[in-house]
Amino acid sequence: MKIYFPQWQGSGTGKNIEDGARTILEYLNDSEFIKVPLSDIPAGQYGEKKYNIHNYDAITEQLSRLKKTIETSQPDTIQTIGGDCGLEIVPVSYLNQKYPNLGVIWFDAHADINKPCDSPSCNFHGMPLRTLLGEGSVHMTPLLFSTIQPSQIHYVGVRDIDAVELARIEKDTIYAPGETNIEAMITTLQSKDITHLYLHFDFDCLEPKDYDKTYYQVKDGVTIKQAKECIELLQQNFTVVGSSVLESVTTKVSELKPIEGIINALISNQNADK
């Protein structure tokens, strides 16, 4: 199943996130993508904060729509063009229910593992992993198909971590190496008997000198070459059942040229359900 869901409300103001998702959709030019509508509830500058989450009403309304779409289709695989990282709670929790002990590979500069009460920004795109662990806001729980375990999370490129997030990572020794070592990660995944993977890809995991058309730019990231090699090796060693491309903000297809290989590896090369 291929989904176009350009949620931006989880990032707060979401400047160019929806436009960036639309640019990737235009680049792929794939009629198989199902477009899940976003909420009309005021958000961003005019949004309200509830339960320490900005734009709570808009987010929960549209994520409920996304959940229903997936629940009705019952796909074996999911590929998503987004959008902010908060949308991941639905596809990841669905695939985790379908494939127990799913390995979640989180290509991201940020840990995205805050509780709402601890989040400096109160933006939901910094909370999806904590929500998926079943430790986020109880008001978001109905959006989940299942919860994951800390051992299922594996970071790539993470380097901008809040103190509370670091404490949570250290509590259960969540896989978050300082440097990318794909061979070591493969060995770790195999030691846990993980056979199926979800590849979350926020483009801010990349080194800004390689690609800077992202919602955030954080120095000392993964190179485009490293990221592509990592994705390809994971695909060779495991069954990838879900993937996403998120938080690119360019509005020009021509500016996607540096990351075409990553987009094609994550979206075009899987055998997705129609």
DRENGU-318166 format. One record per residue: residue number from 1; x, z, y of N, C-alpha, C, CB in turn. Coordinates in steps of 0.001 Angstrom, whole numbers. Glycine has a CB too. Example, Ala and Ser with C-alpha at 12.3 -4.5 7.8 and 13.67 -1.06 7.14 Angstrom:
// DRENGU-318166
[1,[13190,7800,-5690],[12300,7800,-4500],[13200,7800,-3300],[11308,9046,-4473]] [2,[12850,7080,-2250],[13670,7140,-1060],[12900,7870,30],[14084,5725,-598]] 
END
This chain:
// DRENGU-318166
[1,[855,0,-1190],[0,0,0],[896,0,1246],[-970,1242,2]] [2,[597,-872,2173],[1357,-959,3410],[467,-517,4570],[1891,-2402,3637]] [3,[964,426,5353],[152,1039,6405],[840,916,7756],[-122,2515,6085]] [4,[70,505,8734],[518,516,10128],[-225,1644,10825],[262,-872,10842]] [5,[509,2667,11209],[-96,3867,11809],[821,4356,12934],[-318,5002,10727]] [6,[646,3801,14139],[1586,4065,15228],[1330,5375,15982],[1544,2930,16195]] [7,[1071,6443,15246],[827,7745,15887],[1975,8091,16831],[655,8860,14821]] [8,[1619,8475,18051],[2616,8897,19025],[2343,10309,19529],[2652,7927,20193]] [9,[1126,10793,19301],[693,12060,19884],[1504,13258,19393],[-761,12284,19581]] [10,[2107,13121,18212],[2915,14213,17682],[4219,14410,18409],[3192,13983,16251]] [11,[4583,13458,19261],[5836,13565,20017],[5624,14101,21428],[6513,12214,20088]] [12,[4399,14412,21766],[4110,14894,23124],[3614,13767,23997],[5353,15532,23753]] [13,[4517,13197,24791],[4131,12085,25669],[4224,10744,24954],[5011,12066,26915]] [14,[5125,10629,23983],[5189,9465,23110],[5549,8160,23784],[3909,9301,22445]] [15,[6354,8192,24824],[6660,6972,25565],[7221,5889,24648],[7649,7271,26687]] [16,[6525,4772,24578],[6942,3563,23850],[6948,3693,22329],[8304,3173,24295]] [17,[6517,4822,21773],[6520,4941,20311],[5500,3988,19686],[6217,6394,19887]] [18,[4300,3939,20254],[3299,3018,19718],[3742,1572,19912],[1934,3252,20391]] [19,[4304,1280,21070],[4786,-81,21331],[5934,-445,20391],[5241,-218,22796]] [20,[6789,528,20102],[7903,284,19197],[7432,-29,17787],[8825,1478,19176]] [21,[6409,686,17332],[5839,408,16016],[5236,-988,15977],[4777,1455,15655]] [22,[4544,-1355,17041],[3922,-2680,17118],[4991,-3787,17061],[3085,-2807,18418]] [23,[6148,-3534,17647],[7228,-4511,17634],[7742,-4735,16212],[8372,-4053,18547]] [24,[7858,-3650,15435],[8297,-3785,14037],[7240,-4535,13230],[8571,-2389,13405]] [25,[5963,-4237,13488],[4884,-4960,12802],[4961,-6454,13125],[3497,-4390,13210]] [26,[5219,-6765,14377],[5342,-8166,14784],[6521,-8826,14092],[5497,-8275,16305]] [27,[7630,-8095,14011],[8825,-8636,13356],[8546,-8948,11882],[9999,-7642,13475]] [28,[7891,-8036,11173],[7640,-8229,9743],[6605,-9315,9483],[7181,-6926,9115]] [29,[5643,-9436,10384],[4644,-10508,10270],[4032,-10540,8864],[5283,-11878,10601]] [30,[3540,-9384,8437],[3044,-9215,7076],[1565,-8835,7125],[3867,-8137,6312]] [31,[714,-9710,6652],[-733,-9499,6725],[-1229,-8401,5781],[-1450,-10789,6412]] [32,[-362,-7909,4905],[-777,-6873,3957],[-910,-5495,4608],[212,-6799,2813]] [33,[-382,-5326,5803],[-446,-4008,6444],[-1875,-3661,6857],[477,-3966,7669]] [34,[-2308,-2487,6434],[-3607,-1949,6828],[-3413,-1156,8111],[-4228,-1056,5697]] [35,[-4197,-1456,9118],[-4084,-779,10410],[-5063,389,10456],[-4352,-1767,11581]] [36,[-4517,1593,10530],[-5341,2802,10620],[-5473,3165,12095],[-4719,3995,9792]] [37,[-6696,3180,12639],[-6888,3417,14077],[-6454,4819,14510],[-8348,3206,14444]] [38,[-5955,4896,15718],[-5611,6187,16314],[-6832,6789,16997],[-4449,6034,17323]] [39,[-6711,8056,17332],[-7813,8784,17955],[-8001,8374,19418],[-7569,10291,17862]] [40,[-9239,8470,19885],[-9544,8257,21301],[-9547,9563,22087],[-10890,7568,21447]] [41,[-9297,10672,21412],[-9274,11968,22091],[-8089,11994,23063],[-9178,13147,21057]] [42,[-8309,12455,24303],[-7214,12489,25281],[-5988,13217,24747],[-7680,13154,26565]] [43,[-4822,12647,24993],[-3573,13233,24521],[-2480,12964,25549],[-3178,12664,23128]] [44,[-1269,13385,25231],[-172,13189,26174],[-382,14019,27431],[-34,11711,26537]] [45,[-346,13370,28571],[-498,14052,29856],[-1839,14763,29965],[-347,13061,30998]] [46,[-2853,14229,29288],[-4203,14777,29389],[-4623,15534,28127],[-5191,13661,29669]] [47,[-3690,15726,27217],[-4012,16401,25965],[-4026,17914,26111],[-3026,16004,24896]] [48,[-4599,18558,25088],[-4652,20011,25061],[-3792,20549,23923],[-6103,20497,24917]] [49,[-3302,21763,24124],[-2530,22431,23081],[-3420,23454,22386],[-1259,23111,23670]] [50,[-3437,23389,21049],[-4154,24365,20241],[-3254,24827,19110],[-5473,23774,19688]] [51,[-3303,26094,18824],[-2513,26657,17720],[-1033,26320,17874],[-3030,26137,16368]] [52,[-557,26308,19132],[835,26000,19463],[1234,24565,19091],[1752,26979,18759]] [53,[275,23644,19058],[546,22235,18760],[-71,21376,19860],[-18,21833,17354]] [54,[771,20628,20575],[264,19712,21592],[-571,18604,20944],[1431,19104,22402]] [55,[-1643,18231,21610],[-2499,17120,21167],[-3098,17365,19781],[-1700,15819,21154]] [56,[-3353,18634,19484],[-3820,19016,18142],[-5057,18239,17713],[-4119,20503,18098]] [57,[-6055,18142,18575],[-7316,17494,18181],[-7120,16021,17846],[-8350,17632,19296]] [58,[-6363,15323,18679],[-6120,13904,18426],[-5346,13708,17128],[-5356,13274,19597]] [59,[-4337,14530,16923],[-3506,14407,15718],[-4325,14644,14460],[-2334,15395,15771]] [60,[-5095,15713,14441],[-5830,16039,13215],[-6944,15031,12945],[-6418,17449,13309]] [61,[-7564,14497,13998],[-8605,13497,13771],[-8021,12241,13127],[-9302,13141,15091]] [62,[-6923,11741,13675],[-6383,10483,13148],[-5677,10680,11810],[-5416,9867,14152]] [63,[-5048,11837,11602],[-4434,12094,10306],[-5497,12258,9216],[-3549,13344,10377]] [64,[-6646,12779,9578],[-7755,12852,8622],[-8184,11451,8211],[-8950,13626,9226]] [65,[-8182,10527,9162],[-8525,9133,8884],[-7477,8501,7965],[-8641,8329,10202]] [66,[-6207,8803,8235],[-5134,8297,7383],[-5275,8846,5965],[-3758,8667,7968]] [67,[-5568,10131,5854],[-5729,10741,4531],[-6867,10082,3751],[-5990,12247,4668]] [68,[-7972,9842,4421],[-9115,9226,3753],[-8780,7816,3285],[-10327,9196,4685]] [69,[-8033,7077,4109],[-7633,5713,3753],[-6802,5704,2474],[-6840,5068,4900]] [70,[-5843,6612,2403],[-4978,6693,1218],[-5759,7206,10],[-3766,7610,1494]] [71,[-6583,8207,228],[-7363,8795,-871],[-8301,7759,-1491],[-8174,10007,-369]] [72,[-8874,6920,-665],[-9789,5886,-1152],[-9050,4813,-1953],[-10531,5243,22]] [73,[-7862,4452,-1500],[-7101,3371,-2141],[-6345,3825,-3385],[-6125,2781,-1154]] [74,[-5923,5098,-3419],[-5144,5626,-4551],[-3964,4718,-4911],[-6050,5803,-5776]] [75,[-3095,4430,-3944],[-1972,3519,-4218],[-881,4171,-5069],[-1368,3032,-2909]] [76,[-71,3343,-5705],[1095,3836,-6434],[2294,3991,-5516],[1440,2900,-7584]] [77,[2346,3185,-4460],[3428,3254,-3487],[2855,3166,-2082],[4459,2129,-3726]] [78,[3601,3687,-1111],[3172,3632,290],[4371,3281,1161],[2538,4987,740]] [79,[4185,2296,2020],[5172,1946,3039],[4486,2070,4397],[5754,492,2816]] [80,[5139,2728,5331],[4501,2998,6615],[5358,2549,7782],[4195,4469,6745]] [81,[4723,1828,8703],[5308,1580,10017],[4676,2585,10970],[5074,88,10500]] [82,[5513,3420,11592],[5015,4368,12582],[5870,4230,13830],[5039,5837,12037]] [83,[5541,4973,14804],[4819,6196,14799],[5813,7346,14789],[3868,6261,13609]] [84,[5304,8543,15065],[6168,9725,15081],[6212,10390,13708],[5683,10728,16138]] [85,[7184,11285,13536],[7470,11865,12225],[6353,12766,11703],[8748,12647,12290]] [86,[5467,13217,12573],[4384,14087,12138],[3435,13445,11150],[3618,14545,13312]] [87,[3334,12126,11160],[2418,11428,10257],[2811,11582,8787],[2363,9958,10616]] [88,[4072,11966,8543],[4586,12003,7173],[3898,13019,6269],[6040,12294,7203]] [89,[3211,13983,6849],[2610,15011,5992],[1576,14415,5036],[1956,16099,6851]] [90,[965,13302,5412],[-81,12714,4559],[516,11885,3423],[-1021,11839,5399]] [91,[1312,10836,3699],[1855,10055,2584],[2779,10846,1664],[2597,8875,3120]] [92,[3602,11723,2226],[4516,12500,1381],[3739,13437,466],[5503,13304,2246]] [93,[2741,14124,1010],[1982,15063,176],[1157,14337,-876],[1068,15923,1043]] [94,[712,13108,-568],[-20,12308,-1558],[917,11899,-2700],[-646,11048,-891]] [95,[2068,11333,-2367],[2990,10865,-3392],[3584,12021,-4185],[4098,10046,-2762]] [96,[3738,13172,-3556],[4223,14354,-4270],[3210,14815,-5318],[4516,15494,-3282]] [97,[1944,14668,-5004],[901,14989,-5975],[933,14018,-7155],[-480,14962,-5303]] [98,[1232,12771,-6857],[1241,11721,-7885],[2516,11755,-8718],[1087,10345,-7238]] [99,[3651,12092,-8065],[4947,12117,-8734],[5576,13501,-8532],[5886,10984,-8188]] [100,[5311,14442,-9420],[5843,15800,-9278],[7371,15799,-9168],[5406,16662,-10467]] [101,[7881,16716,-8369],[9319,16816,-8125],[9864,15586,-7407],[10058,17015,-9437]] [102,[9054,15014,-6548],[9465,13888,-5717],[10649,14289,-4837],[8287,13396,-4848]] [103,[11674,13457,-4809],[12775,13705,-3889],[12431,13152,-2515],[14079,13079,-4414]] [104,[12537,13975,-1483],[12224,13566,-116],[13541,13426,648],[11263,14597,587]] [105,[13901,12195,953],[15148,11913,1666],[14815,11743,3140],[15865,10636,1096]] [106,[15336,12627,3968],[14946,12706,5380],[16076,12198,6261],[14571,14156,5769]] [107,[16062,10883,6543],[17026,10287,7480],[16565,10646,8891],[17138,8710,7290]] [108,[17243,11552,9534],[16755,12038,10831],[17852,12830,11514],[15479,12908,10663]] [109,[17955,12710,12834],[18883,13547,13592],[18385,14990,13665],[19077,12983,15006]] [110,[17072,15158,13490],[16442,16466,13651],[15932,17002,12318],[15293,16381,14655]] [111,[15867,18327,12227],[15461,18946,10963],[13962,18897,10736],[15923,20375,10920]] [112,[13161,18845,11800],[11696,18716,11684],[11098,19787,10785],[11327,17337,11144]] [113,[11614,21010,10871],[11191,22065,9960],[10830,23343,10725],[12295,22354,8936]] [114,[10324,23162,11940],[9859,24287,12751],[8444,24699,12376],[9920,23934,14230]] [115,[8145,25976,12554],[6766,26443,12590],[6242,26220,13999],[6654,27952,12170]] [116,[4932,26045,14169],[4396,25888,15519],[4778,27047,16442],[2888,25761,15458]] [117,[4758,28256,15920],[5038,29420,16759],[6503,29511,17171],[4641,30681,16033]] [118,[7378,28786,16473],[8809,28814,16779],[9287,27581,17532],[9596,28955,15508]] [119,[8441,26566,17624],[8864,25294,18202],[9046,25388,19710],[7857,24210,17872]] [120,[10218,25025,20236],[10423,25037,21689],[9524,24037,22409],[11878,24738,22013]] [121,[9211,22918,21750],[8447,21849,22401],[6952,21900,22091],[8995,20510,21985]] [122,[6583,22522,20972],[5193,22526,20463],[4710,21122,20103],[4247,23139,21507]] [123,[5657,20202,19864],[5317,18846,19445],[5354,18757,17918],[6289,17813,20080]] [124,[4310,18194,17336],[4147,18246,15892],[5195,17433,15127],[2780,17761,15530]] [125,[5838,16461,15786],[6840,15686,15051],[8071,16513,14702],[7255,14475,15860]] [126,[8165,17727,15218],[9229,18643,14820],[8787,19630,13747],[9729,19397,16023]] [127,[7599,19422,13173],[7016,20394,12236],[6647,19853,10857],[5808,20970,12842]] [128,[6784,18545,10558],[6214,18040,9306],[6770,18672,8038],[6425,16585,9235]] [129,[8061,18925,7971],[8606,19478,6732],[8146,20915,6506],[10128,19419,6756]] [130,[8055,21679,7584],[7546,23051,7423],[6090,23017,6981],[7687,23856,8744]] [131,[5331,22061,7509],[3937,21893,7098],[3860,21499,5630],[3237,20838,7971]] [132,[4703,20575,5208],[4724,20129,3821],[5122,21246,2863],[5674,18961,3667]] [133,[5917,22192,3339],[6292,23343,2519],[5145,24349,2387],[7517,24029,3112]] [134,[4067,24107,3137],[2942,25040,3113],[3163,26252,3985],[2675,25483,1714]] [135,[4096,26132,4946],[4468,27257,5796],[4152,27004,7268],[5941,27558,5635]] [136,[3457,25915,7544],[3114,25596,8921],[1792,26211,9313],[3066,24100,9123]] [137,[1134,25615,10287],[-170,26113,10729],[-1207,25965,9614],[-637,25360,11997]] [138,[-1959,27012,9366],[-3010,26942,8339],[-4066,25912,8727],[-3668,28327,8134]] [139,[-4146,25593,9994],[-5137,24632,10467],[-4770,23193,10072],[-5281,24738,11985]] [140,[-3514,22975,9684],[-3086,21651,9249],[-3179,21489,7729],[-1660,21389,9713]] [141,[-3346,22588,7020],[-3345,22561,5555],[-4362,21592,4953],[-3613,23937,5031]] [142,[-5582,21472,5506],[-6546,20540,4906],[-6097,19083,4903],[-7845,20639,5629]] [143,[-5081,18739,5678],[-4590,17369,5726],[-3661,17044,4557],[-3871,17128,7034]] [144,[-3220,18066,3830],[-2258,17875,2753],[-2940,17598,1417],[-1369,19093,2634]] [145,[-2325,16740,625],[-2736,16550,-759],[-2054,17580,-1659],[-2407,15120,-1230]] [146,[-856,18012,-1263],[-72,18964,-2053],[1008,19542,-1143],[560,18280,-3328]] [147,[1750,20510,-1643],[2903,21043,-916],[4167,20789,-1735],[2727,22569,-625]] [148,[5286,20751,-1038],[6572,20510,-1684],[7392,21796,-1740],[7351,19411,-941]] [149,[8503,21736,-2473],[9441,22852,-2578],[10693,22551,-1742],[9822,23116,-4068]] [150,[11396,23587,-1268],[12615,23351,-482],[13646,22494,-1212],[13243,24671,-109]] [151,[13721,22622,-2524],[14709,21866,-3308],[14455,20366,-3291],[14715,22354,-4740]] [152,[13278,19946,-2858],[12958,18513,-2823],[13471,17838,-1554],[11454,18311,-2934]] [153,[13838,18605,-543],[14252,18065,754],[15744,17775,762],[13897,19041,1886]] [154,[16108,16575,1216],[17515,16181,1305],[17713,15429,2620],[17944,15296,74]] [155,[18511,16005,3499],[18729,15420,4823],[19879,14414,4811],[19012,16522,5846]] [156,[19724,13382,5644],[20809,12443,5923],[20878,12274,7436],[20588,11055,5194]] [157,[22031,12578,8012],[22222,12377,9448],[21720,13501,10329],[21559,11137,9853]] [158,[21281,14606,9750],[20747,15700,10560],[21878,16375,11330],[20004,16730,9673]] [159,[21650,16620,12619],[22702,17217,13438],[22176,17951,14670],[23664,16151,13870]] [160,[20895,17853,14951],[20300,18550,16098],[19277,19532,15537],[19629,17536,17128]] [161,[19734,20763,15274],[18936,21734,14527],[18736,22992,15366],[19613,22083,13177]] [162,[17480,23408,15517],[17187,24666,16209],[17653,25842,15361],[15673,24787,16518]] [163,[17910,26968,16005],[18412,28148,15290],[17440,28611,14201],[18667,29291,16276]] [164,[16151,28594,14509],[15154,29021,13522],[15114,28032,12358],[13751,29145,14174]] [165,[15279,26752,12652],[15319,25748,11590],[16533,25961,10692],[15342,24331,12188]] [166,[17669,26244,11305],[18882,26470,10527],[18709,27655,9588],[20079,26700,11453]] [167,[18065,28705,10081],[17820,29878,9238],[16947,29522,8046],[17162,30994,10052]] [168,[15951,28641,8274],[15075,28236,7171],[15832,27368,6165],[13848,27477,7709]] [169,[16677,26498,6650],[17494,25660,5772],[18425,26520,4923],[18308,24647,6596]] [170,[19067,27487,5553],[20013,28345,4849],[19316,29274,3857],[20812,29163,5847]] [171,[18100,29671,4153],[17368,30603,3285],[17271,30074,1860],[15962,30859,3841]] [172,[16960,28794,1708],[16809,28206,377],[17868,27146,79],[15430,27597,237]] [173,[18956,27162,846],[20051,26216,637],[19525,24783,529],[20842,26586,-628]] [174,[18695,24411,1495],[18187,23044,1546],[19355,22081,1773],[17114,22891,2668]] [175,[19330,20944,1103],[20434,19991,1138],[20566,19396,2540],[20224,18872,91]] [176,[21616,19798,3261],[21831,19337,4634],[23327,19297,4929],[21095,20255,5651]] [177,[24043,18360,4314],[25501,18298,4489],[25888,17877,5898],[26113,17332,3483]] [178,[27065,18324,6323],[27554,17957,7642],[27938,16497,7739],[28726,18805,8005]] [179,[28350,15905,6618],[28729,14505,6588],[27962,13792,5473],[30257,14355,6390]] [180,[27689,12526,5696],[26950,11751,4703],[27858,11376,3536],[26350,10486,5341]] [181,[27435,11775,2339],[28157,11434,1118],[27120,11034,84],[29049,12632,609]] [182,[26857,9747,-18],[25758,9267,-850],[25999,9564,-2326],[25561,7773,-648]] [183,[27262,9472,-2770],[27539,9756,-4181],[27201,11208,-4508],[29019,9462,-4517]] [184,[27559,12113,-3595],[27259,13531,-3815],[25757,13781,-3820],[27929,14393,-2740]] [185,[25021,13077,-2951],[23572,13257,-2921],[22927,12734,-4201],[22972,12551,-1704]] [186,[23392,11604,-4689],[22855,11061,-5936],[23083,12038,-7082],[23500,9702,-6259]] [187,[24280,12609,-7132],[24584,13600,-8163],[23669,14806,-8045],[26044,14040,-8072]] [188,[23425,15248,-6810],[22542,16389,-6577],[21119,16080,-7027],[22553,16780,-5096]] [189,[20623,14921,-6668],[19271,14513,-7062],[19143,14440,-8581],[18916,13154,-6437]] [190,[20139,13862,-9228],[20096,13738,-10685],[20160,15101,-11366],[21245,12859,-11175]] [191,[20893,16033,-10765],[20994,17374,-11349],[19666,18122,-11288],[22071,18179,-10631]] [192,[18779,17673,-10394],[17454,18281,-10265],[16397,17520,-11063],[17048,18343,-8799]] [193,[16835,16525,-11820],[15924,15685,-12613],[14903,14962,-11742],[15199,16532,-13650]] [194,[15305,14623,-10535],[14449,13833,-9642],[14593,12359,-9999],[14815,14078,-8141]] [195,[13477,11688,-10177],[13500,10267,-10538],[12821,9378,-9507],[12840,10069,-11874]] [196,[11932,9958,-8699],[11181,9191,-7703],[11503,9723,-6302],[9645,9267,-7983]] [197,[11561,8813,-5341],[11969,9185,-3989],[10991,8707,-2931],[13335,8633,-3693]] [198,[10944,9486,-1838],[10321,9047,-585],[11435,8977,453],[9151,10025,-123]] [199,[11576,7836,1113],[12609,7639,2130],[11984,7652,3522],[13368,6311,1890]] [200,[12136,8768,4199],[11695,8903,5591],[12837,8433,6475],[11279,10388,5935]] [201,[12551,7473,7370],[13627,6953,8209],[13223,6976,9675],[14003,5529,7786]] [202,[13722,7991,10385],[13621,8061,11841],[14899,7425,12376],[13435,9562,12364]] [203,[14752,6402,13203],[15928,5659,13647],[16893,6476,14494],[15497,4465,14419]] [204,[16494,7677,14921],[17457,8485,15667],[18527,9110,14769],[16731,9576,16423]] [205,[18406,8897,13443],[19494,9329,12567],[20751,8508,12831],[19080,9210,11090]] [206,[20552,7326,13416],[21667,6401,13624],[22528,6783,14827],[21139,4991,13803]] [207,[23779,6408,14758],[24693,6552,15880],[24192,5682,17043],[26149,6158,15468]] [208,[23956,6284,18222],[23415,5514,19354],[24268,4309,19756],[23261,6416,20541]] [209,[25566,4349,19490],[26401,3187,19812],[26039,1997,18929],[27893,3532,19647]] [210,[25441,2274,17763],[24977,1210,16871],[23565,771,17223],[25030,1672,15418]] [211,[22710,1767,17510],[21309,1455,17855],[20761,2590,18714],[20424,1255,16560]] [212,[20376,2255,19936],[19924,3289,20865],[18474,3114,21318],[20819,3304,22068]] [213,[17736,2227,20675],[16337,2020,21062],[15446,3009,20292],[15893,538,20785]] [214,[15742,4281,20477],[15052,5345,19746],[14475,6362,20725],[16012,6039,18751]] [215,[13503,7137,20251],[12844,8110,21124],[13839,9163,21612],[11672,8789,20387]] [216,[14761,9544,20746],[15879,10407,21126],[17176,9700,20772],[15791,11799,20419]] [217,[18230,10003,21495],[19558,9545,21125],[20435,10782,20931],[20155,8577,22210]] [218,[21024,10896,19753],[21876,12041,19434],[23212,11507,18935],[21205,12980,18367]] [219,[24287,11853,19605],[25597,11300,19249],[26046,11742,17855],[26638,11719,20283]] [220,[27049,11036,17347],[27668,11335,16048],[26708,11121,14883],[28175,12767,16029]] [221,[25957,10046,14957],[25002,9752,13897],[25577,8892,12785],[23808,9076,14473]] [222,[24718,8533,11856],[25068,7664,10744],[25178,6228,11273],[24009,7768,9590]] [223,[26169,5494,10818],[26265,4095,11245],[25200,3266,10527],[27687,3524,10961]] [224,[24876,2127,11095],[23910,1226,10458],[24405,827,9071],[23675,-34,11331]] [225,[25685,542,8958],[26269,149,7674],[26116,1273,6645],[27762,-217,7848]] [226,[26421,2512,7035],[26281,3647,6128],[24831,3823,5683],[26784,4926,6799]] [227,[23913,3726,6631],[22497,3922,6314],[22000,2876,5332],[21655,3880,7584]] [228,[22361,1622,5569],[21917,542,4678],[22494,725,3275],[22331,-833,5246]] [229,[23761,1063,3193],[24390,1288,1887],[23738,2453,1162],[25890,1548,2049]] [230,[23408,3498,1911],[22761,4674,1335],[21398,4303,755],[22609,5781,2394]] [231,[20611,3574,1516],[19278,3142,1061],[19401,2294,-207],[18549,2338,2177]] [232,[20328,1352,-197],[20478,450,-1343],[20907,1195,-2600],[21489,-642,-1024]] [233,[21822,2153,-2463],[22258,2925,-3627],[21146,3818,-4158],[23473,3770,-3275]] [234,[20350,4380,-3271],[19213,5187,-3716],[18210,4318,-4470],[18530,5875,-2513]] [235,[17986,3110,-3965],[17055,2197,-4637],[17577,1768,-6009],[16806,962,-3765]] [236,[18895,1671,-6145],[19487,1276,-7421],[19427,2392,-8462],[20926,853,-7212]] [237,[19432,3646,-8003],[19521,4775,-8919],[18214,5515,-9152],[20519,5726,-8415]] [238,[17207,5242,-8316],[15933,5954,-8422],[14785,4980,-8164],[15876,7149,-7423]] [239,[13590,5424,-8454],[12404,4636,-8147],[11863,5086,-6790],[11319,4786,-9265]] [240,[11956,4225,-5813],[11465,4555,-4474],[9971,4231,-4417],[12258,3768,-3365]] [241,[9152,5250,-4219],[7698,5062,-4215],[7102,5140,-2811],[7041,6101,-5102]] [242,[7911,5515,-1844],[7413,5573,-467],[8546,5440,525],[6658,6875,-221]] [243,[8231,4883,1685],[9234,4729,2735],[8540,4593,4076],[10142,3505,2464]] [244,[9298,4867,5127],[8748,4749,6481],[9838,4302,7432],[8133,6090,6954]] [245,[9424,3666,8525],[10320,3360,9636],[9642,3901,10889],[10623,1801,9751]] [246,[10315,4837,11566],[9668,5618,12612],[10517,5763,13868],[9324,6974,12086]] [247,[9825,5899,14990],[10371,6293,16293],[11408,5334,16867],[10980,7641,16180]] [248,[11297,4036,16524],[11984,3007,17287],[11084,2677,18474],[12295,1726,16407]] [249,[11667,2453,19641],[10831,2288,20833],[11029,955,21554],[11106,3403,21790]] [250,[11798,47,20972],[11973,-1230,21658],[10678,-2046,21632],[13117,-2030,21016]] [251,[10426,-2750,22708],[9252,-3625,22785],[9644,-5093,22614],[8526,-3429,24125]] [252,[10914,-5344,22269],[11403,-6714,22097],[11879,-6920,20666],[12546,-7020,23095]] [253,[11287,-7889,19986],[11685,-8180,18605],[13176,-8492,18528],[10867,-9358,18042]] [254,[13701,-9155,19537],[15119,-9523,19530],[16037,-8298,19469],[15447,-10349,20770]] [255,[15575,-7166,20000],[16399,-5958,20008],[16395,-5238,18660],[15916,-5014,21089]] [256,[15591,-5721,17717],[15606,-5165,16363],[16728,-5772,15516],[14254,-5399,15683]] [257,[17396,-6755,16027],[18413,-7483,15259],[19411,-6553,14558],[19165,-8430,16177]] [258,[19942,-5526,15239],[20930,-4668,14561],[20369,-3919,13349],[21485,-3665,15543]] [259,[19066,-3644,13359],[18492,-2824,12287],[17606,-3622,11332],[17690,-1692,12884]] [260,[17669,-4937,11407],[16856,-5766,10515],[17127,-5444,9046],[17124,-7249,10782]] [261,[18391,-5232,8711],[18741,-4938,7326],[18099,-3666,6822],[20228,-4838,7181]] [262,[18014,-2659,7678],[17387,-1392,7298],[15884,-1575,7137],[17683,-299,8343]] [263,[15266,-2237,8110],[13824,-2467,8035],[13477,-3242,6763],[13329,-3233,9284]] [264,[14216,-4290,6489],[13937,-5118,5313],[14149,-4342,4014],[14821,-6365,5324]] [265,[15167,-3493,3984],[15433,-2712,2782],[14325,-1692,2524],[16780,-2002,2901]] [266,[13819,-1093,3586],[12825,-28,3434],[11411,-559,3232],[12852,872,4641]] [267,[11107,-1675,3848],[9726,-2167,3817],[9565,-3426,2970],[9249,-2445,5225]] [268,[10355,-4430,3216],[10098,-5728,2596],[10494,-5803,1128],[10821,-6789,3349]] [269,[11457,-4997,708],[12019,-5172,-629],[11354,-4331,-1705],[13463,-4855,-599]] [270,[10362,-3546,-1359],[9652,-2788,-2372],[8480,-3602,-2900],[9169,-1444,-1808]] [271,[8076,-3331,-4108],[6874,-3958,-4668],[5692,-3059,-4380],[7019,-4212,-6202]] [272,[5122,-3237,-3208],[4030,-2357,-2788],[2688,-2858,-3330],[3981,-2259,-1248]] [273,[1781,-1899,-3514],[413,-2265,-3903],[-258,-2999,-2762],[-411,-1015,-4298]] [274,[-1084,-3955,-3094],[-1854,-4656,-2065],[-3188,-3938,-1859],[-2085,-6151,-2460]] 
END
